[in-house]
């Protein structure tokens, strides 16, 4: 089954290289496509502290996509796990999802902090973060997952 998605905008600014760590202070602007959206598309988003940004890892070549198990970040001291048990950019549909801090929302420009996408990245969707959609109950994760995130933000 195939789907056609159209980018709603692009990431502007922030980083130009897809490095693995220190994304916390990275600021970028998501610019909405003026051909699709008016200046009111982001109205009200400034009242939220955080948003979820869905984007496409467009610079990952189809030949780099992983569909099975691998060591996260190539580290053999971490277990070999399936691609759906990690958040790497070489995933089958090359989709990224990040919860970011809202800095401002004006017109068709959304400034965010902590977006781990590089300049020019196509944005597919923006959703306000609502606590009602946060996990219910205790959240568990393996030790390697906590270790991989130690310097990420």
LODRENTI-140406 format. One record per atom (N, C-alpha, C): residue in three letters; residue number from 0; x, y, z; atom name. Coordinates in nm, 4 decimals. Layout:
BEGIN
ATOM  drenza  roti        xx        yy        zz  lumba
ATOM     ALA   NUM         X         Y         Z     CA
...
This chain:
BEGIN
ATOM  drenza  roti        xx        yy        zz  lumba
ATOM     UNK     0    0.0839   -0.1160    0.0000      N
ATOM     UNK     0    0.0000    0.0000    0.0000     CA
ATOM     UNK     0    0.0900    0.1245    0.0000      C
ATOM     UNK     1    0.0664    0.2145   -0.0907      N
ATOM     UNK     1    0.1443    0.3366   -0.1014     CA
ATOM     UNK     1    0.0573    0.4574   -0.0690      C
ATOM     UNK     2    0.1215    0.5599   -0.0170      N
ATOM     UNK     2    0.0559    0.6853    0.0144     CA
ATOM     UNK     2    0.1406    0.7980   -0.0415      C
ATOM     UNK     3    0.0777    0.9050   -0.0769      N
ATOM     UNK     3    0.1514    1.0240   -0.1208     CA
ATOM     UNK     3    0.1338    1.1304   -0.0142      C
ATOM     UNK     4    0.2451    1.1778    0.0393      N
ATOM     UNK     4    0.2429    1.2843    0.1385     CA
ATOM     UNK     4    0.3060    1.4081    0.0772      C
ATOM     UNK     5    0.2556    1.5222    0.1138      N
ATOM     UNK     5    0.3103    1.6488    0.0675     CA
ATOM     UNK     5    0.3631    1.7234    0.1882      C
ATOM     UNK     6    0.4852    1.7716    0.1786      N
ATOM     UNK     6    0.5422    1.8491    0.2882     CA
ATOM     UNK     6    0.4567    1.9726    0.3121      C
ATOM     UNK     7    0.4382    2.0070    0.4397      N
ATOM     UNK     7    0.3631    2.1282    0.4737     CA
ATOM     UNK     7    0.4566    2.2481    0.4852      C
ATOM     UNK     8    0.5862    2.2190    0.4928      N
ATOM     UNK     8    0.6854    2.3242    0.5067     CA
ATOM     UNK     8    0.8239    2.2647    0.5174      C
ATOM     UNK     9    0.9195    2.3489    0.5576      N
ATOM     UNK     9    1.0587    2.3054    0.5697     CA
ATOM     UNK     9    1.1216    2.3640    0.6942      C
ATOM     UNK    10    1.2239    2.2926    0.7424      N
ATOM     UNK    10    1.3041    2.3434    0.8531     CA
ATOM     UNK    10    1.4014    2.4455    0.7963      C
ATOM     UNK    11    1.4106    2.5581    0.8616      N
ATOM     UNK    11    1.5058    2.6625    0.8225     CA
ATOM     UNK    11    1.5940    2.6933    0.9419      C
ATOM     UNK    12    1.7226    2.6973    0.9170      N
ATOM     UNK    12    1.8168    2.7268    1.0244     CA
ATOM     UNK    12    1.8475    2.6039    1.1065      C
ATOM     UNK    13    1.9017    2.6282    1.2250      N
ATOM     UNK    13    1.9429    2.5160    1.3081     CA
ATOM     UNK    13    2.0700    2.4538    1.2519      C
ATOM     UNK    14    2.0813    2.3266    1.2598      N
ATOM     UNK    14    2.2013    2.2561    1.2143     CA
ATOM     UNK    14    2.1965    2.2243    1.0658      C
ATOM     UNK    15    2.3157    2.2049    1.0107      N
ATOM     UNK    15    2.3256    2.1652    0.8704     CA
ATOM     UNK    15    2.3760    2.0220    0.8559      C
ATOM     UNK    16    2.4240    1.9623    0.9640      N
ATOM     UNK    16    2.4763    1.8252    0.9627     CA
ATOM     UNK    16    2.3960    1.7376    1.0593      C
ATOM     UNK    17    2.3654    1.6141    1.0189      N
ATOM     UNK    17    2.2864    1.5240    1.1041     CA
ATOM     UNK    17    2.3721    1.4504    1.2078      C
ATOM     UNK    18    2.4306    1.5236    1.3017      N
ATOM     UNK    18    2.5105    1.4606    1.4057     CA
ATOM     UNK    18    2.4198    1.4002    1.5125      C
ATOM     UNK    19    2.4772    1.3121    1.5956      N
ATOM     UNK    19    2.3952    1.2351    1.6887     CA
ATOM     UNK    19    2.3595    1.3032    1.8201      C
ATOM     UNK    20    2.4376    1.3983    1.8690      N
ATOM     UNK    20    2.4142    1.4493    2.0032     CA
ATOM     UNK    20    2.4046    1.6017    2.0087      C
ATOM     UNK    21    2.3743    1.6518    2.1281      N
ATOM     UNK    21    2.3691    1.7954    2.1585     CA
ATOM     UNK    21    2.2635    1.8726    2.0789      C
ATOM     UNK    22    2.1435    1.8199    2.0718      N
ATOM     UNK    22    2.0352    1.8860    1.9988     CA
ATOM     UNK    22    1.9532    1.9795    2.0852      C
ATOM     UNK    23    1.9695    1.9754    2.2162      N
ATOM     UNK    23    1.8830    2.0491    2.3072     CA
ATOM     UNK    23    1.8751    2.1983    2.2839      C
ATOM     UNK    24    1.9879    2.2624    2.2558      N
ATOM     UNK    24    1.9896    2.4078    2.2376     CA
ATOM     UNK    24    1.9689    2.4492    2.0919      C
ATOM     UNK    25    1.9539    2.3517    2.0038      N
ATOM     UNK    25    1.9371    2.3829    1.8612     CA
ATOM     UNK    25    1.8031    2.4518    1.8378      C
ATOM     UNK    26    1.8084    2.5695    1.7760      N
ATOM     UNK    26    1.6865    2.6426    1.7408     CA
ATOM     UNK    26    1.6705    2.6440    1.5902      C
ATOM     UNK    27    1.5482    2.6275    1.5477      N
ATOM     UNK    27    1.5178    2.6288    1.4047     CA
ATOM     UNK    27    1.3778    2.6844    1.3858      C
ATOM     UNK    28    1.3481    2.7189    1.2632      N
ATOM     UNK    28    1.2149    2.7676    1.2276     CA
ATOM     UNK    28    1.1532    2.6705    1.1279      C
ATOM     UNK    29    1.0298    2.6328    1.1548      N
ATOM     UNK    29    0.9521    2.5562    1.0587     CA
ATOM     UNK    29    0.8718    2.6587    0.9812      C
ATOM     UNK    30    0.9018    2.6726    0.8524      N
ATOM     UNK    30    0.8303    2.7654    0.7652     CA
ATOM     UNK    30    0.7257    2.6889    0.6866      C
ATOM     UNK    31    0.6009    2.7267    0.7052      N
ATOM     UNK    31    0.4935    2.6620    0.6312     CA
ATOM     UNK    31    0.4937    2.7088    0.4861      C
ATOM     UNK    32    0.4506    2.6220    0.3976      N
ATOM     UNK    32    0.4417    2.6508    0.2546     CA
ATOM     UNK    32    0.3309    2.7540    0.2306      C
ATOM     UNK    33    0.3667    2.8725    0.1803      N
ATOM     UNK    33    0.2651    2.9765    0.1581     CA
ATOM     UNK    33    0.1635    2.9395    0.0505      C
ATOM     UNK    34    0.1949    2.8431   -0.0331      N
ATOM     UNK    34    0.0999    2.7980   -0.1333     CA
ATOM     UNK    34   -0.0123    2.7134   -0.0745      C
ATOM     UNK    35    0.0093    2.6611    0.0457      N
ATOM     UNK    35   -0.0907    2.5761    0.1110     CA
ATOM     UNK    35   -0.1569    2.6410    0.2315      C
ATOM     UNK    36   -0.0859    2.7371    0.2964      N
ATOM     UNK    36   -0.1332    2.7881    0.4246     CA
ATOM     UNK    36   -0.1302    2.9397    0.4302      C
ATOM     UNK    37   -0.2298    2.9933    0.4970      N
ATOM     UNK    37   -0.2335    3.1364    0.5231     CA
ATOM     UNK    37   -0.1675    3.1670    0.6567      C
ATOM     UNK    38   -0.1680    3.2935    0.6922      N
ATOM     UNK    38   -0.1044    3.3370    0.8160     CA
ATOM     UNK    38   -0.1769    3.2895    0.9417      C
ATOM     UNK    39   -0.2941    3.2298    0.9285      N
ATOM     UNK    39   -0.3680    3.1854    1.0465     CA
ATOM     UNK    39   -0.3492    3.0376    1.0802      C
ATOM     UNK    40   -0.2716    2.9651    1.0023      N
ATOM     UNK    40   -0.2565    2.8203    1.0220     CA
ATOM     UNK    40   -0.1949    2.7834    1.1571      C
ATOM     UNK    41   -0.1107    2.8704    1.2114      N
ATOM     UNK    41   -0.0451    2.8419    1.3394     CA
ATOM     UNK    41   -0.1132    2.9120    1.4571      C
ATOM     UNK    42   -0.2216    2.9823    1.4309      N
ATOM     UNK    42   -0.2899    3.0584    1.5359     CA
ATOM     UNK    42   -0.3249    2.9675    1.6536      C
ATOM     UNK    43   -0.2881    3.0108    1.7730      N
ATOM     UNK    43   -0.3153    2.9357    1.8954     CA
ATOM     UNK    43   -0.2026    2.8435    1.9368      C
ATOM     UNK    44   -0.1119    2.8118    1.8451      N
ATOM     UNK    44   -0.0024    2.7200    1.8784     CA
ATOM     UNK    44    0.0927    2.7805    1.9813      C
ATOM     UNK    45    0.0999    2.9131    1.9854      N
ATOM     UNK    45    0.1879    2.9805    2.0808     CA
ATOM     UNK    45    0.1415    2.9614    2.2253      C
ATOM     UNK    46    0.0188    2.9116    2.2451      N
ATOM     UNK    46   -0.0310    2.8886    2.3810     CA
ATOM     UNK    46    0.0130    2.7531    2.4363      C
ATOM     UNK    47    0.0773    2.6729    2.3540      N
ATOM     UNK    47    0.1312    2.5438    2.3964     CA
ATOM     UNK    47    0.2807    2.5585    2.4234      C
ATOM     UNK    48    0.3312    2.4849    2.5191      N
ATOM     UNK    48    0.4747    2.4902    2.5482     CA
ATOM     UNK    48    0.5551    2.4036    2.4525      C
ATOM     UNK    49    0.4937    2.2978    2.3995      N
ATOM     UNK    49    0.5652    2.2030    2.3143     CA
ATOM     UNK    49    0.4783    2.1584    2.1964      C
ATOM     UNK    50    0.5460    2.1190    2.0910      N
ATOM     UNK    50    0.4808    2.0625    1.9728     CA
ATOM     UNK    50    0.5526    1.9347    1.9326      C
ATOM     UNK    51    0.4818    1.8513    1.8582      N
ATOM     UNK    51    0.5424    1.7340    1.7961     CA
ATOM     UNK    51    0.5601    1.7675    1.6484      C
ATOM     UNK    52    0.6808    1.7491    1.5992      N
ATOM     UNK    52    0.7104    1.7754    1.4585     CA
ATOM     UNK    52    0.7355    1.6409    1.3911      C
ATOM     UNK    53    0.6603    1.6146    1.2842      N
ATOM     UNK    53    0.6802    1.4940    1.2034     CA
ATOM     UNK    53    0.7526    1.5370    1.0768      C
ATOM     UNK    54    0.8640    1.4716    1.0463      N
ATOM     UNK    54    0.9438    1.5144    0.9322     CA
ATOM     UNK    54    1.0023    1.3949    0.8592      C
ATOM     UNK    55    1.0600    1.4217    0.7439      N
ATOM     UNK    55    1.1169    1.3179    0.6585     CA
ATOM     UNK    55    1.2691    1.3300    0.6571      C
ATOM     UNK    56    1.3365    1.2194    0.6859      N
ATOM     UNK    56    1.4822    1.2141    0.6720     CA
ATOM     UNK    56    1.5128    1.2046    0.5226      C
ATOM     UNK    57    1.4987    1.3148    0.4526      N
ATOM     UNK    57    1.5064    1.3136    0.3064     CA
ATOM     UNK    57    1.6469    1.2911    0.2525      C
ATOM     UNK    58    1.7497    1.3070    0.3347      N
ATOM     UNK    58    1.8862    1.2878    0.2873     CA
ATOM     UNK    58    1.9369    1.1459    0.3104      C
ATOM     UNK    59    1.8520    1.0584    0.3621      N
ATOM     UNK    59    1.8877    0.9179    0.3773     CA
ATOM     UNK    59    1.8560    0.8471    0.2460      C
ATOM     UNK    60    1.9574    0.7886    0.1851      N
ATOM     UNK    60    1.9389    0.7170    0.0585     CA
ATOM     UNK    60    1.8597    0.5884    0.0809      C
ATOM     UNK    61    1.7795    0.5503   -0.0175      N
ATOM     UNK    61    1.7011    0.4267   -0.0083     CA
ATOM     UNK    61    1.7918    0.3070    0.0193      C
ATOM     UNK    62    1.9128    0.3097   -0.0321      N
ATOM     UNK    62    2.0065    0.1987   -0.0115     CA
ATOM     UNK    62    2.0564    0.1898    0.1329      C
ATOM     UNK    63    2.0395    0.2955    0.2110      N
ATOM     UNK    63    2.0825    0.2969    0.3516     CA
ATOM     UNK    63    1.9741    0.2516    0.4488      C
ATOM     UNK    64    1.8515    0.2355    0.3994      N
ATOM     UNK    64    1.7399    0.1982    0.4854     CA
ATOM     UNK    64    1.7614    0.0568    0.5403      C
ATOM     UNK    65    1.7328    0.0420    0.6695      N
ATOM     UNK    65    1.7471   -0.0860    0.7390     CA
ATOM     UNK    65    1.6079   -0.1398    0.7691      C
ATOM     UNK    66    1.5868   -0.2688    0.7443      N
ATOM     UNK    66    1.4558   -0.3268    0.7741     CA
ATOM     UNK    66    1.4639   -0.4351    0.8809      C
ATOM     UNK    67    1.5833   -0.4727    0.9200      N
ATOM     UNK    67    1.5991   -0.5768    1.0214     CA
ATOM     UNK    67    1.6638   -0.5243    1.1478      C
ATOM     UNK    68    1.7460   -0.6065    1.2080      N
ATOM     UNK    68    1.8127   -0.5715    1.3330     CA
ATOM     UNK    68    1.9509   -0.5127    1.3057      C
ATOM     UNK    69    1.9933   -0.4256    1.3962      N
ATOM     UNK    69    2.1267   -0.3677    1.3900     CA
ATOM     UNK    69    2.1641   -0.3187    1.5289      C
ATOM     UNK    70    2.2909   -0.2891    1.5470      N
ATOM     UNK    70    2.3376   -0.2284    1.6718     CA
ATOM     UNK    70    2.3110   -0.0777    1.6629      C
ATOM     UNK    71    2.2426   -0.0176    1.7611      N
ATOM     UNK    71    2.2213    0.1273    1.7567     CA
ATOM     UNK    71    2.3550    0.2007    1.7450      C
ATOM     UNK    72    2.3587    0.2969    1.6527      N
ATOM     UNK    72    2.4781    0.3772    1.6248     CA
ATOM     UNK    72    2.6004    0.2912    1.5920      C
ATOM     UNK    73    2.5786    0.1661    1.5531      N
ATOM     UNK    73    2.6884    0.0774    1.5172     CA
ATOM     UNK    73    2.7707    0.0289    1.6355      C
ATOM     UNK    74    2.7233    0.0530    1.7550      N
ATOM     UNK    74    2.7976    0.0159    1.8758     CA
ATOM     UNK    74    2.7705   -0.1288    1.9134      C
ATOM     UNK    75    2.8706   -0.2123    1.8979      N
ATOM     UNK    75    2.8540   -0.3550    1.9264     CA
ATOM     UNK    75    2.8451   -0.3850    2.0757      C
ATOM     UNK    76    2.8737   -0.2857    2.1616      N
ATOM     UNK    76    2.8542   -0.3067    2.3054     CA
ATOM     UNK    76    2.7075   -0.2909    2.3442      C
ATOM     UNK    77    2.6247   -0.2422    2.2534      N
ATOM     UNK    77    2.4804   -0.2381    2.2744     CA
ATOM     UNK    77    2.4192   -0.3540    2.1967      C
ATOM     UNK    78    2.3050   -0.4043    2.2411      N
ATOM     UNK    78    2.2464   -0.5220    2.1751     CA
ATOM     UNK    78    2.2016   -0.4927    2.0315      C
ATOM     UNK    79    2.2015   -0.5960    1.9515      N
ATOM     UNK    79    2.1480   -0.5866    1.8154     CA
ATOM     UNK    79    1.9960   -0.5974    1.8291      C
ATOM     UNK    80    1.9264   -0.4936    1.7809      N
ATOM     UNK    80    1.7809   -0.4903    1.7959     CA
ATOM     UNK    80    1.7143   -0.4521    1.6645      C
ATOM     UNK    81    1.5890   -0.4843    1.6529      N
ATOM     UNK    81    1.5133   -0.4528    1.5320     CA
ATOM     UNK    81    1.4989   -0.3033    1.5106      C
ATOM     UNK    82    1.4855   -0.2643    1.3859      N
ATOM     UNK    82    1.4769   -0.1222    1.3504     CA
ATOM     UNK    82    1.3590   -0.0539    1.4189      C
ATOM     UNK    83    1.2514   -0.1278    1.4489      N
ATOM     UNK    83    1.1357   -0.0659    1.5136     CA
ATOM     UNK    83    1.1506   -0.0560    1.6654      C
ATOM     UNK    84    1.2618   -0.1053    1.7193      N
ATOM     UNK    84    1.2914   -0.0916    1.8625     CA
ATOM     UNK    84    1.3949    0.0181    1.8843      C
ATOM     UNK    85    1.4150    0.1024    1.7845      N
ATOM     UNK    85    1.5075    0.2153    1.7935     CA
ATOM     UNK    85    1.4542    0.3297    1.7092      C
ATOM     UNK    86    1.5197    0.4449    1.7174      N
ATOM     UNK    86    1.4677    0.5634    1.6507     CA
ATOM     UNK    86    1.5641    0.6183    1.5461      C
ATOM     UNK    87    1.6488    0.5351    1.4908      N
ATOM     UNK    87    1.7476    0.5786    1.3921     CA
ATOM     UNK    87    1.6846    0.6342    1.2652      C
ATOM     UNK    88    1.7634    0.7145    1.1938      N
ATOM     UNK    88    1.7135    0.7802    1.0721     CA
ATOM     UNK    88    1.7075    0.6875    0.9505      C
ATOM     UNK    89    1.7670    0.5690    0.9582      N
ATOM     UNK    89    1.7666    0.4772    0.8430     CA
ATOM     UNK    89    1.6488    0.3809    0.8480      C
ATOM     UNK    90    1.5413    0.4260    0.9055      N
ATOM     UNK    90    1.4216    0.3413    0.9192     CA
ATOM     UNK    90    1.3454    0.3307    0.7861      C
ATOM     UNK    91    1.2579    0.2320    0.7725      N
ATOM     UNK    91    1.1933    0.2050    0.6438     CA
ATOM     UNK    91    1.1257    0.3234    0.5752      C
ATOM     UNK    92    1.0473    0.4030    0.6431      N
ATOM     UNK    92    0.9829    0.5163    0.5769     CA
ATOM     UNK    92    1.0538    0.6485    0.6030      C
ATOM     UNK    93    1.1677    0.6424    0.6689      N
ATOM     UNK    93    1.2528    0.7587    0.6955     CA
ATOM     UNK    93    1.1770    0.8721    0.7654      C
ATOM     UNK    94    1.0830    0.8366    0.8529      N
ATOM     UNK    94    1.0074    0.9380    0.9256     CA
ATOM     UNK    94    1.0717    0.9683    1.0595      C
ATOM     UNK    95    1.0767    1.0963    1.0944      N
ATOM     UNK    95    1.1248    1.1402    1.2242     CA
ATOM     UNK    95    1.0119    1.2062    1.3000      C
ATOM     UNK    96    1.0196    1.2012    1.4319      N
ATOM     UNK    96    0.9203    1.2622    1.5190     CA
ATOM     UNK    96    0.9926    1.3153    1.6414      C
ATOM     UNK    97    0.9750    1.4433    1.6706      N
ATOM     UNK    97    1.0409    1.5043    1.7847     CA
ATOM     UNK    97    0.9441    1.5962    1.8582      C
ATOM     UNK    98    0.9494    1.5905    1.9907      N
ATOM     UNK    98    0.8777    1.6860    2.0739     CA
ATOM     UNK    98    0.9724    1.8028    2.0976      C
ATOM     UNK    99    0.9297    1.9227    2.0614      N
ATOM     UNK    99    1.0137    2.0430    2.0692     CA
ATOM     UNK    99    0.9460    2.1491    2.1542      C
ATOM     UNK   100    1.0286    2.2369    2.2086      N
ATOM     UNK   100    0.9777    2.3523    2.2817     CA
ATOM     UNK   100    0.9363    2.4597    2.1816      C
ATOM     UNK   101    0.8195    2.5199    2.2032      N
ATOM     UNK   101    0.7738    2.6308    2.1200     CA
ATOM     UNK   101    0.8409    2.7580    2.1703      C
ATOM     UNK   102    0.9106    2.8272    2.0802      N
ATOM     UNK   102    0.9701    2.9564    2.1124     CA
ATOM     UNK   102    0.8743    3.0665    2.0695      C
ATOM     UNK   103    0.8228    3.0556    1.9461      N
ATOM     UNK   103    0.7244    3.1523    1.8976     CA
ATOM     UNK   103    0.6506    3.0942    1.7778      C
ATOM     UNK   104    0.5336    3.1486    1.7526      N
ATOM     UNK   104    0.4539    3.1119    1.6353     CA
ATOM     UNK   104    0.3942    3.2400    1.5806      C
ATOM     UNK   105    0.4428    3.2816    1.4635      N
ATOM     UNK   105    0.3988    3.4060    1.4023     CA
ATOM     UNK   105    0.3773    3.3834    1.2538      C
ATOM     UNK   106    0.2603    3.4161    1.2068      N
ATOM     UNK   106    0.2321    3.3973    1.0643     CA
ATOM     UNK   106    0.2498    3.2511    1.0269      C
ATOM     UNK   107    0.3341    3.2257    0.9279      N
ATOM     UNK   107    0.3615    3.0888    0.8838     CA
ATOM     UNK   107    0.4945    3.0365    0.9380      C
ATOM     UNK   108    0.5486    3.1009    1.0422      N
ATOM     UNK   108    0.6785    3.0618    1.0987     CA
ATOM     UNK   108    0.6646    3.0150    1.2429      C
ATOM     UNK   109    0.7118    2.8948    1.2678      N
ATOM     UNK   109    0.7119    2.8367    1.4014     CA
ATOM     UNK   109    0.8561    2.8183    1.4448      C
ATOM     UNK   110    0.8998    2.8938    1.5454      N
ATOM     UNK   110    1.0359    2.8772    1.5967     CA
ATOM     UNK   110    1.0319    2.7770    1.7116      C
ATOM     UNK   111    1.1218    2.6786    1.7048      N
ATOM     UNK   111    1.1254    2.5721    1.8050     CA
ATOM     UNK   111    1.2677    2.5520    1.8552      C
ATOM     UNK   112    1.2760    2.4899    1.9698      N
ATOM     UNK   112    1.4049    2.4545    2.0279     CA
ATOM     UNK   112    1.4070    2.3037    2.0501      C
ATOM     UNK   113    1.5195    2.2401    2.0129      N
ATOM     UNK   113    1.5340    2.0970    2.0341     CA
ATOM     UNK   113    1.4819    2.0105    1.9208      C
ATOM     UNK   114    1.4718    2.0653    1.8018      N
ATOM     UNK   114    1.4299    1.9859    1.6853     CA
ATOM     UNK   114    1.5531    1.9195    1.6260      C
ATOM     UNK   115    1.5542    1.7880    1.6234      N
ATOM     UNK   115    1.6693    1.7141    1.5706     CA
ATOM     UNK   115    1.6540    1.6837    1.4217      C
ATOM     UNK   116    1.6283    1.7886    1.3465      N
ATOM     UNK   116    1.6205    1.7825    1.2004     CA
ATOM     UNK   116    1.7087    1.8950    1.1476      C
ATOM     UNK   117    1.7665    1.8740    1.0317      N
ATOM     UNK   117    1.8606    1.9716    0.9770     CA
ATOM     UNK   117    1.7929    2.0698    0.8817      C
ATOM     UNK   118    1.8637    2.1786    0.8548      N
ATOM     UNK   118    1.8159    2.2835    0.7654     CA
ATOM     UNK   118    1.7710    2.2238    0.6320      C
ATOM     UNK   119    1.6517    2.2585    0.5876      N
ATOM     UNK   119    1.5978    2.2101    0.4611     CA
ATOM     UNK   119    1.5101    2.0869    0.4723      C
ATOM     UNK   120    1.5048    2.0253    0.5892      N
ATOM     UNK   120    1.4256    1.9029    0.6077     CA
ATOM     UNK   120    1.2773    1.9284    0.5816      C
ATOM     UNK   121    1.2124    1.8435    0.5017      N
ATOM     UNK   121    1.0685    1.8567    0.4790     CA
ATOM     UNK   121    0.9900    1.8210    0.6061      C
ATOM     UNK   122    0.8957    1.9065    0.6429      N
ATOM     UNK   122    0.8086    1.8820    0.7574     CA
ATOM     UNK   122    0.6753    1.8314    0.7048      C
ATOM     UNK   123    0.6265    1.7212    0.7627      N
ATOM     UNK   123    0.5023    1.6592    0.7175     CA
ATOM     UNK   123    0.3822    1.6964    0.8032      C
ATOM     UNK   124    0.4071    1.7268    0.9321      N
ATOM     UNK   124    0.2957    1.7630    1.0193     CA
ATOM     UNK   124    0.3490    1.8285    1.1457      C
ATOM     UNK   125    0.2630    1.9047    1.2100      N
ATOM     UNK   125    0.2890    1.9693    1.3380     CA
ATOM     UNK   125    0.1672    1.9419    1.4250      C
ATOM     UNK   126    0.1913    1.8951    1.5472      N
ATOM     UNK   126    0.0812    1.8717    1.6402     CA
ATOM     UNK   126    0.1167    1.9319    1.7747      C
ATOM     UNK   127    0.0217    1.9958    1.8407      N
ATOM     UNK   127    0.0509    2.0452    1.9746     CA
ATOM     UNK   127    0.0690    1.9269    2.0689      C
ATOM     UNK   128    0.1643    1.9383    2.1621      N
ATOM     UNK   128    0.1809    1.8322    2.2616     CA
ATOM     UNK   128    0.0775    1.8542    2.3709      C
ATOM     UNK   129   -0.0026    1.7528    2.3937      N
ATOM     UNK   129   -0.1061    1.7578    2.4960     CA
ATOM     UNK   129   -0.0802    1.6459    2.5956      C
ATOM     UNK   130   -0.0834    1.6787    2.7247      N
ATOM     UNK   130   -0.0543    1.5780    2.8259     CA
ATOM     UNK   130   -0.1516    1.4611    2.8202      C
ATOM     UNK   131   -0.2709    1.4840    2.7710      N
ATOM     UNK   131   -0.3679    1.3754    2.7584     CA
ATOM     UNK   131   -0.3235    1.2661    2.6624      C
ATOM     UNK   132   -0.2287    1.2985    2.5734      N
ATOM     UNK   132   -0.1752    1.1980    2.4814     CA
ATOM     UNK   132   -0.0431    1.1394    2.5297      C
ATOM     UNK   133    0.0082    1.1885    2.6424      N
ATOM     UNK   133    0.1328    1.1345    2.6977     CA
ATOM     UNK   133    0.1067    0.9936    2.7499      C
ATOM     UNK   134    0.2110    0.9143    2.7660      N
ATOM     UNK   134    0.1899    0.7774    2.8151     CA
ATOM     UNK   134    0.1199    0.7754    2.9502      C
ATOM     UNK   135    0.0318    0.6787    2.9668      N
ATOM     UNK   135   -0.0355    0.6563    3.0933     CA
ATOM     UNK   135    0.0380    0.5437    3.1652      C
ATOM     UNK   136    0.0652    0.5619    3.2916      N
ATOM     UNK   136    0.1360    0.4599    3.3677     CA
ATOM     UNK   136    0.2869    0.4743    3.3530      C
ATOM     UNK   137    0.3574    0.3800    3.4109      N
ATOM     UNK   137    0.5036    0.3833    3.4109     CA
ATOM     UNK   137    0.5593    0.3588    3.2712      C
ATOM     UNK   138    0.6678    0.4278    3.2404      N
ATOM     UNK   138    0.7378    0.4094    3.1129     CA
ATOM     UNK   138    0.8646    0.3300    3.1415      C
ATOM     UNK   139    0.8888    0.2261    3.0634      N
ATOM     UNK   139    1.0104    0.1462    3.0811     CA
ATOM     UNK   139    1.0917    0.1486    2.9528      C
ATOM     UNK   140    1.2225    0.1333    2.9677      N
ATOM     UNK   140    1.3131    0.1255    2.8534     CA
ATOM     UNK   140    1.4399    0.0544    2.8981      C
ATOM     UNK   141    1.5104   -0.0084    2.8051      N
ATOM     UNK   141    1.6339   -0.0780    2.8417     CA
ATOM     UNK   141    1.7467    0.0204    2.8739      C
ATOM     UNK   142    1.8488   -0.0288    2.9428      N
ATOM     UNK   142    1.9624    0.0551    2.9821     CA
ATOM     UNK   142    2.0297    0.1219    2.8635      C
ATOM     UNK   143    2.0476    0.0496    2.7507      N
ATOM     UNK   143    2.1169    0.1078    2.6355     CA
ATOM     UNK   143    2.0418    0.2297    2.5832      C
ATOM     UNK   144    1.9079    0.2294    2.5937      N
ATOM     UNK   144    1.8280    0.3418    2.5431     CA
ATOM     UNK   144    1.8515    0.4667    2.6279      C
ATOM     UNK   145    1.8633    0.4504    2.7591      N
ATOM     UNK   145    1.8961    0.5650    2.8451     CA
ATOM     UNK   145    2.0372    0.6138    2.8153      C
ATOM     UNK   146    2.1291    0.5207    2.7918      N
ATOM     UNK   146    2.2681    0.5576    2.7627     CA
ATOM     UNK   146    2.2795    0.6329    2.6299      C
ATOM     UNK   147    2.2064    0.5903    2.5276      N
ATOM     UNK   147    2.2144    0.6551    2.3961     CA
ATOM     UNK   147    2.1637    0.7984    2.4021      C
ATOM     UNK   148    2.0731    0.8261    2.4963      N
ATOM     UNK   148    2.0157    0.9599    2.5074     CA
ATOM     UNK   148    2.0893    1.0507    2.6061      C
ATOM     UNK   149    2.1900    1.0000    2.6725      N
ATOM     UNK   149    2.2598    1.0760    2.7775     CA
ATOM     UNK   149    2.3101    1.2120    2.7291      C
ATOM     UNK   150    2.3604    1.2210    2.6083      N
ATOM     UNK   150    2.4141    1.3468    2.5541     CA
ATOM     UNK   150    2.3333    1.3990    2.4361      C
ATOM     UNK   151    2.2193    1.3387    2.4089      N
ATOM     UNK   151    2.1414    1.3760    2.2909     CA
ATOM     UNK   151    2.0872    1.5177    2.3005      C
ATOM     UNK   152    2.0347    1.5533    2.4164      N
ATOM     UNK   152    1.9777    1.6863    2.4346     CA
ATOM     UNK   152    2.0767    1.7744    2.5050      C
